[in-house]
Amino acid sequence: MKANLTIWDKLTRVVVFLLLCAALIGIALWYAPVIRKNEGMRKDRLELDKKIEKELELSKKFDSSIKAMQDPRTVERLAREKLRYAKPGETVIIFDPPPTNNNNSSGRPERP
């Protein structure tokens, strides 16, 4: 092995090292937009996965509603509650919600 390295040998090693560093930096800069695009696509995928989970939950809810509507007792109960239907001979009593007090600026009661 050589004990004495000339200045040209030292400069050659420095230049080679700097060229390798420049090549690595160039590759990193070349792939930086691709890396950013990949990160954005991952964020979009996570958001879409969350939306899929919400839609699956909604689908399960609708499926259970459809299965419940196949039961005649459920249909009868909903018809009685929402449509105020009754069987022949039954009397339907409807309770209205209590009226709310609408305060107007004049202090006089409102006319219906």
For each residue, the residues with C-beta under 8 A, 3 or more apart:
1:
2: 5
3:
4:
5: 2 9 10
6: 9 10
7: 10 11
8: 11 12
9: 5 6 12 13
10: 5 6 7 13 14
11: 7 8 14 15
12: 8 9 15 16
13: 9 10 16 17
14: 10 11 17 18
15: 11 12 18 19
16: 12 13 19 20
17: 13 14 20 21
18: 14 15 21 22
19: 15 16 22 23
20: 16 17 23 24
21: 17 18 24 25
22: 18 19 25 26
23: 19 20 26 27
24: 20 21 27 28
25: 21 22 28 29
26: 22 23 29 30
27: 23 24 30 31
28: 24 25 31 32
29: 25 26 32
30: 26 27
31: 27 28 34 35
32: 28 29 35 36
33: 36 37
34: 31 37 38
35: 31 32 38 39
36: 32 33 39 40
37: 33 34 40 41
38: 34 35 41 42
39: 35 36 42 43
40: 36 37 43 44
41: 37 38 44 45
42: 38 39 45 46
43: 39 40 46 47
44: 40 41 47 48
45: 41 42 48 49
46: 42 43 49 50
47: 43 44 50 51
48: 44 45 51 52
49: 45 46 52 53
50: 46 47 53 54
51: 47 48 54 55
52: 48 49 55 56
53: 49 50 56 57
54: 50 51 57 58
55: 51 52 58 59
56: 52 53 59 60
57: 53 54 60 61
58: 54 55 61 62
59: 55 56 62 63
60: 56 57 63 64
61: 57 58 64 65
62: 58 59 65 66
63: 59 60 66 67
64: 60 61 67 68
65: 61 62 68 69
66: 62 63 69 70
67: 63 64 70 71
68: 64 65 71 74
69: 65 66 74 75
70: 66 67
71: 67 68 74 75
72: 75 76
73: 76 77
74: 68 69 71 77 78
75: 69 71 72 78 79
76: 72 73 79 80
77: 73 74 80 81
78: 74 75 81 82 83
79: 75 76 82 83 85
80: 76 77 83 84 85 86
81: 77 78 84
82: 78 79
83: 78 79 80
84: 80 81 92 94
85: 79 80
86: 80 90 91 92
87: 90
88:
89:
90: 86 87
91: 86
92: 84 86
93:
94: 84
95:
96:
97:
98:
99:
100:
101:
102: 110
103:
104: 107 108 110
105:
106:
107: 104
108: 104
109:
110: 102 104
111:
112:
